[in-house]
C-alpha cells in the first residue's frame, strides 16, 4: 500500500515505467527479425536477386511437402528448388516468358502431363502414370470439394500445401524448358565447322602403341613441391575456384563396436527367448514381437542361409529351435515350423478376376463360379475363357498358362494349392490379395527337394550403453589437454589412429561422408566458422547409426584451414591433387627413358604389349583396347607422319609411344548433314543441361540459412 501511495503522489514514475516499456518493446521489435536498423533480419532465409525467401514460408512448405527421409537433405533439396525457381522466374520475366493458367492446367491434367505429375502420380506397381487417381483429384478440385477428398482419405491432409508447391514445381520446370529451348535453338554449326568435323570423322588411321604405366616409377622416387601443385591448379583454374568461403577440417574418430561382454549378454537374452518360444503356439506373432520374421512359405536350401541350411533340412525336428547363431551383424534363433519334400516346379493356368472391396470380391466369386461350371463341362474352353475374362496381364493372352513355377513364386494361397493341397487336373477357386483366381494344377515336376518353413527371432549385435559410455569417456580423455590441432594429430598418429580430412566445406554443409548428417555436423560447421586455423573444438561430437539408432562414432575435430572465396590455396587441395601431380612427375621421369627406342624394345623392357588401334580420328573421346580417355594421344595420332614414331606422350594413366601405320584419308566427306546434326545435338544438349549452372555463376544468391542456426 505504501508503494501504491508513493506512485499516486509521483505520476512521473508511472510515465517513466510506461515510456520504458514502450522503448523496450520497440527495441525488441527492431532486433527480433523485423526490417529494422539493428541486428540481422532473421525472417529472411536468403535472397536470389531481388526475390526474398521468407523463413517462415520456407518452414511451412517444408513441413507440408516432406513427410519422411533425411530432414537435412529435405531442407537442402527445398532450398535448391527455391534458388532454381528464383533464377528461372526472374530471367523468364526479363525475357517475357510465362506459363498461363490454361497451360498449367494442361500440364497437370492434359494428355501429356508434366514430368512432375508423372513422378508424383506414378503407380508404384507399374511405374506408369495413375491416370484414374489423377482424374479423381481433378474432380475434387473442379468441384471445390478438397475437404471431402481429405475425409474420403483420397487426399492428404496437407493436400492444399502440396498442390500449391507442385504447381510451383511445374511452372518453374516449364519456364526452364522454354529457356533451354531458346538457348538450344541458338546453337548452330556453320557449314565450315560441320564440313571440318565430317572430314575428321573419316580421317581415321591405324596406329601401334605401347603404354608404360606410371607405376613403373615408385612414389618416393619423385618430388612434388608446391610449385608443381600450383602449376596444375593454374592449368585447371575452374576446378579450384571457390564460390564462397569454406573450411577444411581434420578429425579423429572413435568407433563404437560391441564387446565380447555385449555379445555374451545378447546370447543370454536369446536363450531366454528360445525357452519362452517353446511354449508359444503362434509362431508368426512371436517372431514379429522379437524383431524376426515368418513368411509362411517353404524354402529350398538355396534360399536358406548357409549357416543353418544343413541343420534345418537334415538335423532338426519340426518344432525345434536352433541357436543363438551369428549371421552378419545379428544374432538369431530359427524355429523349424514344418518341412516337406516338394516338386521343384509346376505348370499351371488360371483366370483372375480383380477385386479389392467386399462388393468386388462378391462379384468375382460369382464370375469364377460360373466359369468353373462351364469348364467342368468342357475343359477345352479354358484358353478361350482366360483370354476373354482373365484380368491378369501376364498370362491372359497365353491362355492363362504359367510354365516352370517354383515354390514360393506366387502368393501364398495360390502357392499352397499349386504345390501342397491341389491335385493335378482339378480346378480350384482361390482368394488372394489380387482378387479371385480359378486355378488348374496342370502338372508337377518329377524332381523334388526338401523344403522348410521357418520362423526367426533376431537381435542386432549392438554396443551396450556401458560400451558407448566407455568409448565416449576414452574420447573425452584423449581430447583433454589437446590445445591445438597439431597436438591432436601428433597424439592420434602416436596411437595409430587415422586423421581424416574433410576437404572444403561451406557453412551450410550438413553431412560428412562416412559419418552421417544432422545437427552434430551443423554444430561442427558453426564452430569451424568461428574458430581459427589450428584450433581444436572442445566438444566430442556424437554420431548415431541411422538404422539401428545407437551411438556409433565419437569425433574430435580441429580446423585445418580457412579457404577464402576465389582461388583455393595449395594447402587446401594438396591431398586431393597430389596423386595426379605425382603421376605427372613420374611421366616426366619416364619420358626421357623412353625416347628414341622402338616399340618392340619398349614392350620388351617394360613387360608391355604393342597394341594396334584402328580408325583413330580427332573426333574420338575415348580409345578402345582399354586405353580410355587420352586426348593427347588422339591429337598426336592425327598429326604424326606415317611410319614415324612419336616422342613419349605423358597421358592420363601412363606414358605412351605411338607409330602411325597408315595415312589418313584426305578426301572431303559427303555426309555434311549428318555431321551438322551430330554437332548440333551435342552442343544443344550441353547448353540445355548447363543452363541453370551457368545462371547460378552470375547470380546474386545470398544464403542466410545458417544465420540463426549458428547463434
C-alpha positions as CSV (number, residue, x, y, z in Angstrom):
1,X,0.0,0.0,0.0
2,X,2.9,2.4,0.8
3,X,4.3,1.8,-2.7
4,X,1.0,2.5,-4.4
5,X,0.6,5.6,-2.4
6,X,4.0,6.9,-3.5
7,X,3.2,6.1,-7.1
8,X,0.0,8.1,-6.8
9,X,1.8,11.1,-5.4
10,X,4.5,10.8,-8.2
11,X,2.9,10.4,-11.6
12,X,6.3,10.9,-13.2
13,X,7.2,7.3,-12.1
14,X,4.2,6.0,-14.0
15,X,5.2,7.8,-17.1
16,X,8.8,6.5,-16.8
17,X,7.5,2.9,-16.5
18,X,5.2,3.3,-19.5
19,X,7.9,5.0,-21.6
20,X,10.5,2.4,-20.7
21,X,8.1,-0.4,-21.6
22,X,7.4,1.2,-25.0
23,X,11.1,1.6,-25.6
24,X,11.8,-2.0,-24.7
25,X,9.0,-3.1,-27.0
26,X,10.3,-1.1,-29.9
27,X,13.9,-2.2,-29.4
28,X,12.7,-5.8,-29.2
29,X,10.8,-5.5,-32.5
30,X,13.9,-3.9,-34.1
31,X,16.2,-6.7,-33.1
32,X,13.9,-9.8,-33.3
33,X,13.8,-10.1,-37.0
34,X,11.8,-7.2,-38.3
35,X,13.2,-5.0,-41.0
36,X,14.8,-2.6,-38.6
37,X,18.2,-0.9,-38.5
38,X,19.5,-3.0,-35.6
39,X,20.5,-6.7,-35.8
40,X,20.1,-9.3,-38.5
41,X,16.9,-9.7,-40.4
42,X,16.0,-13.1,-39.2
43,X,12.8,-13.6,-41.2
44,X,14.8,-13.7,-44.5
45,X,16.3,-17.1,-45.1
46,X,18.0,-15.8,-48.3
47,X,17.7,-13.8,-51.4
48,X,18.0,-14.5,-55.1
49,X,18.5,-11.2,-56.8
50,X,15.6,-9.1,-55.7
51,X,13.5,-12.1,-54.5
52,X,13.5,-12.7,-50.8
53,X,13.0,-16.2,-49.4
54,X,10.9,-15.9,-46.3
55,X,12.0,-18.2,-43.5
56,X,8.5,-18.8,-42.1
57,X,7.1,-19.6,-45.5
58,X,10.0,-21.9,-46.2
59,X,9.4,-23.8,-42.9
60,X,5.7,-24.1,-43.7
61,X,6.4,-25.5,-47.1
62,X,9.0,-27.9,-45.7
63,X,6.6,-29.3,-43.1
64,X,3.8,-29.7,-45.6
65,X,5.6,-31.2,-48.5
66,X,8.2,-33.5,-46.9
67,X,7.0,-36.2,-44.5
68,X,9.9,-38.6,-44.4
69,X,13.6,-39.1,-45.3
70,X,16.6,-37.2,-44.0
71,X,15.5,-33.9,-42.5
72,X,18.6,-32.0,-43.5
73,X,18.6,-33.5,-47.1
74,X,15.0,-32.4,-47.4
75,X,15.9,-28.9,-46.3
76,X,18.7,-28.7,-48.8
77,X,16.5,-30.1,-51.6
78,X,13.9,-27.4,-50.9
79,X,16.5,-24.7,-50.7
80,X,17.9,-25.7,-54.1
81,X,14.4,-25.6,-55.6
82,X,13.8,-22.1,-54.2
83,X,17.1,-20.9,-55.7
84,X,16.4,-22.5,-59.1
85,X,12.8,-21.2,-59.1
86,X,14.1,-17.7,-58.2
87,X,16.7,-17.7,-61.0
88,X,14.3,-19.1,-63.6
89,X,11.3,-16.8,-62.8
90,X,13.3,-13.6,-62.7
91,X,15.1,-14.5,-66.0
92,X,11.8,-15.5,-67.6
93,X,10.2,-12.2,-66.6
94,X,13.0,-10.3,-68.3
95,X,12.6,-12.4,-71.4
96,X,8.8,-12.1,-71.4
97,X,8.2,-15.8,-70.8
98,X,5.2,-17.0,-68.9
99,X,3.1,-20.1,-68.1
100,X,-0.6,-19.3,-68.5
101,X,-3.2,-20.8,-66.2
102,X,-4.6,-22.8,-69.2
103,X,-1.1,-24.1,-70.0
104,X,-0.5,-25.0,-66.3
105,X,-3.8,-26.9,-66.1
106,X,-3.0,-28.8,-69.3
107,X,0.4,-29.7,-67.8
108,X,-1.5,-31.1,-64.7
109,X,-4.3,-33.0,-66.4
110,X,-3.8,-32.9,-70.1
111,X,-2.8,-35.8,-72.4
112,X,0.9,-35.1,-72.0
113,X,1.3,-34.1,-68.3
114,X,4.4,-32.5,-66.8
115,X,7.2,-34.8,-65.6
116,X,6.4,-33.6,-62.1
117,X,2.9,-35.0,-62.4
118,X,4.3,-38.3,-63.8
119,X,6.7,-38.5,-60.9
120,X,4.1,-37.7,-58.2
121,X,1.2,-39.8,-59.7
122,X,3.0,-42.9,-60.8
123,X,1.7,-46.3,-59.9
124,X,4.3,-47.9,-57.6
125,X,3.5,-51.3,-59.1
126,X,3.8,-50.5,-62.7
127,X,5.8,-47.2,-62.7
128,X,3.2,-45.8,-65.1
129,X,1.0,-42.7,-64.6
130,X,-2.0,-43.5,-62.5
131,X,-4.5,-41.6,-64.7
132,X,-7.5,-42.8,-62.7
133,X,-6.3,-41.2,-59.5
134,X,-5.2,-38.1,-61.3
135,X,-8.8,-37.8,-62.7
136,X,-10.2,-38.2,-59.2
137,X,-8.0,-35.4,-57.9
138,X,-9.1,-33.2,-60.8
139,X,-12.7,-33.9,-59.8
140,X,-12.2,-32.8,-56.2
141,X,-10.5,-29.6,-57.4
142,X,-13.1,-28.8,-60.1
143,X,-16.0,-29.3,-57.5
144,X,-14.1,-27.3,-54.8
145,X,-14.5,-30.3,-52.7
146,X,-11.0,-30.8,-51.3
147,X,-12.2,-31.3,-47.7
148,X,-14.4,-34.2,-48.9
149,X,-11.4,-35.7,-50.6
150,X,-9.5,-35.5,-47.4
151,X,-12.4,-37.0,-45.5
152,X,-12.6,-39.8,-48.1
153,X,-8.8,-40.4,-47.4
154,X,-8.2,-39.9,-51.1
155,X,-6.2,-36.7,-50.5
156,X,-3.6,-35.9,-47.9
157,X,-4.5,-33.6,-45.0
158,X,-1.8,-31.3,-46.4
159,X,-3.1,-31.5,-49.9
160,X,-3.6,-27.8,-50.4
161,X,0.1,-27.0,-49.5
162,X,1.3,-30.0,-51.5
163,X,-0.7,-29.0,-54.6
164,X,0.5,-25.4,-54.3
165,X,4.1,-26.4,-54.2
166,X,3.6,-28.9,-57.0
167,X,2.2,-26.1,-59.2
168,X,5.3,-24.0,-58.5
169,X,7.5,-27.0,-59.5
170,X,5.6,-27.5,-62.7
171,X,5.8,-23.7,-63.6
172,X,9.5,-23.5,-62.8
173,X,10.3,-26.6,-64.9
174,X,8.2,-25.4,-67.8
175,X,9.9,-22.0,-67.8
176,X,13.2,-23.7,-67.7
177,X,12.2,-25.9,-70.7
178,X,11.3,-22.8,-72.6
179,X,14.5,-21.0,-71.9
180,X,16.5,-24.2,-72.6
181,X,14.7,-24.5,-76.0
182,X,15.6,-20.9,-76.9
183,X,19.2,-21.3,-75.9
184,X,19.5,-24.7,-77.7
185,X,18.0,-23.4,-80.9
186,X,20.5,-20.6,-80.9
187,X,23.3,-23.2,-81.2
188,X,24.0,-24.0,-84.8
189,X,27.1,-25.5,-86.5
190,X,28.0,-23.5,-89.7
191,X,28.9,-25.3,-92.9
192,X,32.7,-24.9,-92.5
193,X,32.6,-26.4,-89.0
194,X,30.3,-29.2,-90.0
195,X,32.5,-30.0,-93.0
196,X,35.6,-30.0,-90.9
197,X,34.0,-32.3,-88.4
198,X,32.8,-34.7,-91.2
199,X,36.3,-34.8,-92.6
200,X,37.8,-35.6,-89.3
201,X,35.3,-38.5,-88.8
202,X,36.6,-40.2,-91.9
203,X,40.3,-39.4,-91.3
204,X,40.8,-42.5,-89.1
205,X,44.2,-44.1,-89.3
206,X,45.8,-47.2,-87.9
207,X,48.4,-46.8,-85.1
208,X,50.6,-49.0,-83.0
209,X,51.0,-48.0,-79.4
210,X,53.0,-49.0,-76.3
211,X,51.8,-47.9,-72.9
212,X,54.2,-47.7,-69.9
213,X,52.2,-47.2,-66.7
214,X,53.2,-44.6,-64.1
215,X,53.6,-47.5,-61.6
216,X,57.0,-48.2,-63.2
217,X,58.3,-45.3,-61.0
218,X,57.9,-45.6,-57.2
219,X,56.1,-42.8,-55.4
220,X,59.2,-41.9,-53.3
221,X,61.3,-41.6,-56.5
222,X,59.7,-38.3,-57.4
223,X,59.3,-35.0,-55.5
224,X,56.1,-33.0,-55.7
225,X,56.5,-29.4,-54.5
226,X,54.0,-26.6,-54.0
227,X,55.1,-25.1,-57.3
228,X,54.1,-28.2,-59.2
229,X,50.7,-28.2,-57.5
230,X,50.2,-24.5,-58.1
231,X,51.0,-25.0,-61.8
232,X,48.4,-27.8,-62.1
233,X,45.9,-25.6,-60.4
234,X,46.5,-22.7,-62.8
235,X,46.1,-25.0,-65.8
236,X,42.7,-26.2,-64.3
237,X,41.7,-23.0,-62.7
238,X,37.9,-23.5,-62.9
239,X,38.2,-26.6,-60.8
240,X,39.7,-24.8,-57.8
241,X,37.6,-21.6,-57.7
242,X,35.5,-21.5,-54.5
243,X,32.3,-19.5,-54.9
244,X,32.2,-18.9,-51.1
245,X,34.4,-19.0,-48.1
246,X,34.8,-22.5,-46.7
247,X,36.6,-24.5,-44.0
248,X,38.8,-27.6,-44.1
249,X,38.6,-29.8,-41.0
250,X,40.7,-32.7,-39.7
251,X,39.0,-35.2,-37.4
252,X,39.7,-38.3,-35.4
253,X,37.0,-41.0,-35.0
254,X,36.4,-43.2,-32.0
255,X,34.3,-46.1,-33.4
256,X,31.9,-47.8,-31.1
257,X,31.8,-51.6,-31.6
258,X,30.2,-54.3,-29.5
259,X,32.4,-56.0,-26.9
260,X,32.6,-59.7,-26.1
261,X,30.6,-58.9,-23.0
262,X,27.9,-57.3,-25.2
263,X,27.7,-60.4,-27.3
264,X,27.6,-62.7,-24.3
265,X,24.7,-60.7,-22.8
266,X,22.8,-60.9,-26.1
267,X,23.3,-64.6,-26.3
268,X,21.9,-65.0,-22.8
269,X,18.9,-62.9,-23.8
270,X,18.2,-65.0,-26.9
271,X,18.5,-68.2,-24.9
272,X,15.7,-66.9,-22.6
273,X,13.6,-66.0,-25.7
274,X,14.2,-69.6,-27.0
275,X,12.8,-71.1,-23.8
276,X,9.8,-68.8,-23.9
277,X,9.2,-69.7,-27.6
278,X,8.9,-73.4,-26.9
279,X,5.6,-72.8,-25.2
280,X,4.2,-70.4,-27.8
281,X,1.8,-71.7,-30.4
282,X,1.6,-68.6,-32.7
283,X,5.0,-68.6,-34.4
284,X,4.2,-65.6,-36.6
285,X,3.3,-63.2,-33.8
286,X,6.1,-64.4,-31.6
287,X,8.7,-63.9,-34.4
288,X,7.4,-60.4,-35.2
289,X,7.4,-59.5,-31.5
290,X,11.1,-60.4,-31.3
291,X,12.3,-58.5,-34.4
292,X,12.1,-61.6,-36.5
293,X,10.1,-62.8,-39.5
294,X,7.8,-65.6,-40.6
295,X,6.8,-65.7,-44.3
296,X,4.8,-69.0,-44.1
297,X,6.5,-70.4,-47.2
298,X,8.7,-73.4,-47.8
299,X,12.3,-72.5,-48.6
300,X,14.8,-74.6,-50.6
301,X,18.4,-75.0,-49.5
302,X,19.5,-72.1,-51.8
303,X,17.0,-69.7,-50.1
304,X,18.3,-70.5,-46.6
305,X,21.4,-69.0,-45.0
306,X,24.4,-71.4,-45.4
307,X,24.9,-71.0,-41.7
308,X,21.7,-73.0,-41.0
309,X,20.7,-74.7,-44.2
310,X,22.0,-78.2,-43.4
311,X,20.8,-78.1,-39.8
312,X,17.3,-77.1,-40.8
313,X,16.9,-79.5,-43.7
314,X,18.6,-82.5,-42.2
315,X,19.1,-82.4,-38.4
316,X,16.2,-80.6,-36.8
317,X,12.8,-81.9,-35.9
318,X,9.6,-79.9,-36.6
319,X,9.0,-77.6,-33.6
320,X,12.7,-77.4,-32.6
321,X,14.6,-74.2,-32.1
322,X,18.2,-73.7,-33.2
323,X,20.5,-71.0,-31.9
324,X,21.6,-68.5,-31.0
325,X,23.8,-68.3,-34.0
326,X,25.6,-65.3,-35.6
327,X,24.8,-64.1,-39.1
328,X,26.3,-60.8,-40.3
329,X,25.7,-58.2,-37.6
330,X,22.9,-60.1,-36.0
331,X,22.3,-63.0,-33.6
332,X,19.4,-65.2,-34.4
333,X,17.1,-68.1,-33.4
334,X,15.4,-70.2,-36.1
335,X,12.4,-72.5,-35.5
336,X,11.5,-75.3,-37.8
337,X,7.8,-74.9,-38.3
338,X,7.4,-77.6,-41.0
339,X,9.3,-79.5,-43.6
340,X,8.2,-81.2,-46.8
341,X,9.6,-82.8,-49.9
342,X,8.1,-80.8,-52.8
343,X,8.2,-80.7,-56.5
344,X,10.9,-78.3,-57.8
345,X,8.4,-76.7,-60.3
346,X,4.9,-76.9,-61.6
347,X,2.8,-75.9,-64.6
348,X,-0.5,-74.1,-64.0
349,X,-3.1,-71.9,-65.6
350,X,-5.6,-69.6,-64.1
351,X,-8.2,-66.9,-64.7
352,X,-8.0,-63.9,-62.4
353,X,-10.9,-61.5,-61.6
354,X,-9.5,-58.5,-59.8
355,X,-11.1,-57.4,-56.5
356,X,-10.2,-55.1,-53.6
357,X,-13.5,-54.3,-52.0
358,X,-16.1,-56.7,-50.5
359,X,-18.5,-55.9,-53.3
360,X,-15.9,-56.6,-55.9
361,X,-15.0,-59.9,-54.2
362,X,-18.6,-60.9,-54.2
363,X,-18.9,-60.2,-57.9
364,X,-15.6,-62.0,-58.7
365,X,-16.8,-65.1,-56.7
366,X,-20.0,-65.2,-58.9
367,X,-18.0,-64.9,-62.1
368,X,-15.5,-67.6,-61.1
369,X,-18.3,-70.0,-60.0
370,X,-19.9,-69.5,-63.5
371,X,-16.6,-70.1,-65.3
372,X,-15.9,-73.2,-63.2
373,X,-19.3,-74.6,-64.1
374,X,-18.5,-74.1,-67.8
375,X,-15.0,-75.6,-67.5
376,X,-16.2,-78.7,-65.5
377,X,-18.4,-79.4,-68.5
378,X,-15.8,-78.6,-71.2
379,X,-12.1,-78.1,-70.0
380,X,-11.1,-77.4,-73.6
381,X,-12.6,-73.9,-73.3
382,X,-10.0,-72.8,-70.7
383,X,-7.7,-70.9,-73.0
384,X,-10.5,-69.0,-74.7
385,X,-12.2,-68.1,-71.5
386,X,-8.8,-67.0,-70.0
387,X,-8.2,-64.7,-73.0
388,X,-11.7,-63.2,-72.7
389,X,-12.2,-63.0,-68.9
390,X,-8.8,-63.1,-67.1
391,X,-7.6,-59.7,-65.8
392,X,-4.0,-60.9,-65.3
393,X,-1.9,-59.2,-68.0
394,X,0.9,-61.6,-67.5
395,X,-1.0,-64.7,-68.7
396,X,-4.4,-63.8,-70.2
397,X,-3.0,-63.7,-73.8
398,X,-1.3,-67.1,-73.2
399,X,-4.5,-68.9,-72.2
400,X,-3.7,-68.3,-68.5
401,X,-0.7,-70.6,-68.6
402,X,2.4,-70.2,-66.4
403,X,5.3,-72.5,-67.0
404,X,8.0,-73.7,-64.6
405,X,6.6,-72.0,-61.5
406,X,8.8,-72.6,-58.4
407,X,7.6,-72.9,-54.8
408,X,7.1,-69.5,-53.2
409,X,7.0,-67.7,-56.5
410,X,3.3,-67.0,-56.3
411,X,1.2,-65.5,-53.4
412,X,0.8,-67.9,-50.5
413,X,-2.8,-69.2,-51.1
414,X,-2.1,-69.9,-54.8
415,X,1.3,-71.4,-53.9
416,X,-0.3,-73.8,-51.4
417,X,-2.8,-75.1,-53.9
418,X,-0.2,-75.5,-56.6
419,X,2.4,-77.4,-54.5
420,X,0.7,-78.9,-51.5
421,X,-3.1,-79.3,-51.4
422,X,-4.1,-79.3,-55.1
423,X,-4.5,-82.4,-57.2
424,X,-3.2,-82.4,-60.8
425,X,-6.0,-81.9,-63.3
426,X,-8.5,-80.4,-60.8
427,X,-10.0,-76.9,-60.7
428,X,-9.8,-74.7,-57.6
429,X,-11.2,-71.3,-56.5
430,X,-8.5,-69.3,-54.7
431,X,-8.8,-65.9,-53.0
432,X,-5.7,-63.7,-52.8
433,X,-4.8,-60.1,-52.3
434,X,-5.3,-59.5,-56.0
435,X,-8.8,-61.0,-56.3
436,X,-10.3,-64.4,-57.0
437,X,-8.5,-67.0,-59.2
438,X,-9.8,-70.0,-61.0
439,X,-6.8,-72.3,-60.8
440,X,-5.9,-75.6,-62.5
441,X,-2.8,-77.6,-61.5
442,X,-1.6,-78.9,-64.8
443,X,1.5,-80.8,-63.8
444,X,4.4,-81.0,-61.3
445,X,8.0,-81.9,-62.0
446,X,9.4,-85.3,-61.3
447,X,12.4,-83.8,-59.5
448,X,11.8,-83.0,-55.8
449,X,13.8,-81.5,-52.9
450,X,13.3,-80.9,-49.2
451,X,12.0,-77.5,-48.2
452,X,11.5,-75.9,-44.8
453,X,9.1,-73.5,-43.3
454,X,10.9,-71.5,-40.7
455,X,10.5,-68.6,-38.3
456,X,13.2,-66.3,-36.9
457,X,13.8,-64.2,-33.8
458,X,16.5,-61.7,-34.4
459,X,18.5,-59.2,-32.3
460,X,21.2,-56.9,-33.8
461,X,24.6,-57.2,-32.2
462,X,24.9,-53.7,-30.8
463,X,27.1,-52.0,-28.3
464,X,25.6,-51.7,-24.8
465,X,25.1,-48.3,-23.1
466,X,28.1,-49.2,-20.9
467,X,30.2,-49.7,-24.1
468,X,29.1,-46.4,-25.6
469,X,29.9,-44.6,-22.3
470,X,33.3,-46.2,-22.1
471,X,34.2,-45.1,-25.7
472,X,32.9,-41.6,-25.0
473,X,35.0,-41.4,-21.9
474,X,38.0,-42.6,-23.9
475,X,37.4,-39.9,-26.5
476,X,37.0,-37.2,-23.8
477,X,40.2,-38.2,-22.1
478,X,42.0,-38.2,-25.4
479,X,40.8,-34.7,-26.0
480,X,41.9,-33.4,-22.6
481,X,45.0,-31.2,-22.8
482,X,44.9,-31.0,-26.7
483,X,45.1,-27.3,-27.2
484,X,45.9,-27.3,-30.9
485,X,45.3,-29.3,-34.0
486,X,49.0,-30.2,-34.2
487,X,48.8,-31.7,-30.7
488,X,45.7,-33.7,-31.6
489,X,47.3,-35.0,-34.8
490,X,50.6,-36.0,-33.0
491,X,48.7,-37.9,-30.3
492,X,46.5,-39.6,-32.9
493,X,49.4,-40.7,-35.0
494,X,51.2,-42.0,-31.9
495,X,48.2,-44.1,-31.0
496,X,47.9,-45.5,-34.6
497,X,44.7,-43.6,-35.3
498,X,43.8,-42.1,-38.7
499,X,43.5,-38.3,-39.0
500,X,40.9,-37.7,-41.7
501,X,40.4,-34.6,-43.8
502,X,37.0,-33.3,-44.9
503,X,38.1,-31.1,-47.8
504,X,36.5,-27.6,-48.3
505,X,33.1,-27.4,-46.5
506,X,30.6,-24.5,-46.7
507,X,28.8,-23.2,-43.6
508,X,25.5,-24.7,-44.9
509,X,27.0,-28.2,-45.0
510,X,25.1,-30.7,-43.0
511,X,26.7,-34.1,-43.9
512,X,30.1,-35.8,-43.6
513,X,30.8,-38.8,-45.7
514,X,31.2,-42.0,-43.7
515,X,29.8,-40.3,-40.5
516,X,26.3,-39.1,-41.3
517,X,24.3,-35.9,-41.3
518,X,22.3,-33.9,-38.9
519,X,22.7,-31.4,-36.0
520,X,26.1,-32.6,-35.0
521,X,27.5,-31.7,-38.4
522,X,25.7,-28.3,-38.2
523,X,27.2,-27.6,-34.8
524,X,30.6,-28.7,-36.1
525,X,30.3,-26.2,-39.0
526,X,29.1,-23.4,-36.8
527,X,32.2,-23.9,-34.5
528,X,34.5,-24.1,-37.6
529,X,33.3,-20.7,-38.9
530,X,34.0,-19.1,-35.5
531,X,37.5,-20.7,-35.0
532,X,41.0,-20.0,-36.2
533,X,43.2,-22.4,-38.1
534,X,44.9,-24.8,-35.8
535,X,42.1,-24.7,-33.2
536,X,40.6,-27.8,-31.7
537,X,36.9,-28.0,-30.7
538,X,36.3,-28.7,-27.1
539,X,33.3,-30.9,-27.9
540,X,33.1,-34.6,-28.6
541,X,30.7,-34.9,-31.5
542,X,28.3,-37.8,-31.3
543,X,27.0,-39.6,-34.4
544,X,24.2,-42.1,-34.5
545,X,23.6,-45.1,-36.7
546,X,20.7,-44.1,-39.0
547,X,19.1,-47.6,-39.0
548,X,19.8,-49.0,-35.5
549,X,20.0,-45.7,-33.6
550,X,22.9,-46.4,-31.4
551,X,25.9,-44.0,-30.9
552,X,28.4,-45.4,-33.4
553,X,31.1,-42.8,-33.6
554,X,32.5,-40.1,-31.4
555,X,34.5,-37.5,-33.3
556,X,37.2,-35.0,-32.3
557,X,37.6,-32.0,-34.7
558,X,40.2,-29.4,-35.5
559,X,40.2,-26.6,-38.0
560,X,42.9,-27.2,-40.6
561,X,42.4,-24.2,-42.9
562,X,40.2,-21.2,-43.8
563,X,39.7,-21.3,-47.6
564,X,38.7,-17.9,-48.9
565,X,36.4,-17.3,-51.8
566,X,38.2,-17.4,-55.1
567,X,41.3,-19.5,-55.9
568,X,41.9,-22.2,-53.3
569,X,45.3,-22.1,-51.6
570,X,47.7,-25.0,-52.3
571,X,47.4,-26.4,-48.7
572,X,43.7,-26.8,-49.1
573,X,43.9,-29.0,-52.2
574,X,47.3,-30.7,-51.8
575,X,45.8,-34.0,-50.6
576,X,43.3,-34.3,-53.4
577,X,45.5,-33.4,-56.3
578,X,48.7,-35.0,-55.1
579,X,48.2,-38.3,-56.9
580,X,47.6,-36.5,-60.2
581,X,50.6,-34.2,-59.9
582,X,52.7,-37.1,-58.8
583,X,51.8,-39.0,-61.9
584,X,52.8,-36.1,-64.0
585,X,56.2,-36.1,-62.3
586,X,56.5,-39.8,-62.9
587,X,55.7,-39.2,-66.5
588,X,58.4,-36.6,-66.8
589,X,60.8,-39.1,-65.2
590,X,59.8,-41.9,-67.6
591,X,59.7,-39.8,-70.8
592,X,63.5,-39.4,-71.3
593,X,64.0,-43.1,-70.7
594,X,61.5,-44.0,-73.5
595,X,62.8,-41.5,-76.1
596,X,64.4,-42.9,-79.2
597,X,63.5,-46.6,-78.6
598,X,61.4,-48.6,-81.0
599,X,58.1,-50.1,-79.8
600,X,59.3,-53.7,-79.7
601,X,62.2,-52.7,-77.4
602,X,60.0,-50.7,-75.1
603,X,57.5,-53.5,-74.9
604,X,60.2,-56.0,-74.0
605,X,61.9,-53.7,-71.5
606,X,58.7,-52.9,-69.5
607,X,56.8,-56.1,-70.0
608,X,54.1,-54.3,-72.1
609,X,52.5,-55.2,-75.4
610,X,52.4,-53.5,-78.8
611,X,48.7,-52.8,-79.3
612,X,47.2,-51.9,-82.7
613,X,44.3,-49.5,-82.7
614,X,42.3,-49.0,-85.9
615,X,40.5,-45.9,-87.2
616,X,41.8,-43.4,-84.7
617,X,40.4,-39.9,-85.6
618,X,40.3,-36.5,-83.9
619,X,36.6,-36.7,-83.0
620,X,37.2,-39.7,-80.7
621,X,36.7,-39.0,-76.9
622,X,37.9,-42.5,-75.9
623,X,40.1,-45.1,-77.3
624,X,39.5,-48.9,-77.5
625,X,41.7,-51.7,-76.1
626,X,41.4,-50.4,-72.6
627,X,43.3,-47.2,-73.3
628,X,40.3,-45.0,-72.4
629,X,40.3,-41.2,-72.4
630,X,43.7,-40.0,-73.8
631,X,43.2,-36.7,-75.7
632,X,47.0,-36.1,-76.1
633,X,47.4,-39.5,-77.7
634,X,44.5,-38.8,-80.1
635,X,46.0,-35.4,-81.1
636,X,49.4,-37.0,-81.7
637,X,47.9,-39.7,-83.8
638,X,46.2,-37.1,-86.0
639,X,49.4,-35.2,-86.8
640,X,52.1,-37.9,-86.8
641,X,53.6,-38.6,-90.3
642,X,53.1,-42.2,-91.5
643,X,55.8,-44.6,-90.5
644,X,57.2,-42.2,-87.9
645,X,57.3,-42.8,-84.1
646,X,56.1,-40.1,-81.7
647,X,58.0,-38.6,-78.8
648,X,56.9,-40.0,-75.4
649,X,53.4,-38.7,-74.6
650,X,52.5,-38.2,-70.9
651,X,48.9,-39.2,-70.8
652,X,46.2,-39.7,-68.1
653,X,47.3,-43.2,-66.9
654,X,50.8,-43.7,-68.3
655,X,53.4,-42.6,-70.9
656,X,52.8,-43.6,-74.5
657,X,54.8,-44.0,-77.6
658,X,52.9,-44.5,-80.9
659,X,53.7,-45.1,-84.5
660,X,51.4,-44.1,-87.4
661,X,50.9,-47.2,-89.6
662,X,48.6,-45.8,-92.3
663,X,47.8,-42.5,-93.9
664,X,44.7,-40.5,-93.0
665,X,42.2,-40.2,-96.0
666,X,42.3,-36.6,-97.4
667,X,39.0,-36.6,-99.4
668,X,36.1,-34.5,-98.2
669,X,33.2,-36.3,-96.6
670,X,29.8,-36.2,-98.3
671,X,27.9,-36.6,-95.0
672,X,27.7,-32.9,-94.2
673,X,24.0,-33.0,-92.9
674,X,24.8,-35.9,-90.6
675,X,27.9,-34.2,-89.2
676,X,25.9,-30.9,-88.7
677,X,23.1,-32.8,-86.9
678,X,25.6,-34.6,-84.6
679,X,27.3,-31.3,-83.7
680,X,24.0,-29.5,-83.2
681,X,22.7,-32.3,-81.0
682,X,25.8,-32.4,-78.8
683,X,26.1,-28.7,-78.3
684,X,22.4,-28.1,-77.8
685,X,22.3,-30.9,-75.1
686,X,25.3,-29.4,-73.4
687,X,23.6,-25.9,-73.4
688,X,20.3,-27.2,-72.1
689,X,21.9,-29.2,-69.3
690,X,24.3,-26.4,-68.3
691,X,21.7,-23.6,-68.3
692,X,20.9,-23.5,-64.6
693,X,24.6,-23.9,-63.6
694,X,25.5,-21.0,-65.9
695,X,22.8,-18.8,-64.4
696,X,24.0,-19.6,-60.9
697,X,27.5,-18.4,-61.7
698,X,26.4,-14.9,-62.3
699,X,23.5,-14.8,-59.9
700,X,23.4,-12.8,-56.7
701,X,22.4,-15.5,-54.3
702,X,22.5,-14.7,-50.6
703,X,22.3,-17.8,-48.3
704,X,21.3,-16.9,-44.8
705,X,20.2,-20.4,-43.7
706,X,22.9,-20.7,-41.1
707,X,22.5,-17.1,-39.8
708,X,20.3,-18.1,-36.9
709,X,21.4,-21.7,-36.6
710,X,25.0,-20.6,-35.6
711,X,24.0,-18.1,-33.0
